[in-house]
Amino acid sequence: MDGRKEEWMEKRKAKLMLKSVVQQYGGRIRTIGMNGFGMVRDDGRRRLLIF
């Protein structure tokens, strides 16, 4: 498997993981930049998850 495909799989895995985390917290996702994801919880507090 070439490097780009591998990197894509990693990113995909991270996104899926992020989705399940967000579902647990009941928040909404906002994308920040290329490598970080911000999560805004329903109570308004902000949480930053970086991969």
Secondary structure, 3 states (H helix, E strand, C coil): CCHHHHHHHHHHHHHHHHHHHHHHHCCEEEEECCCEEEEECCCCCEEEEEC
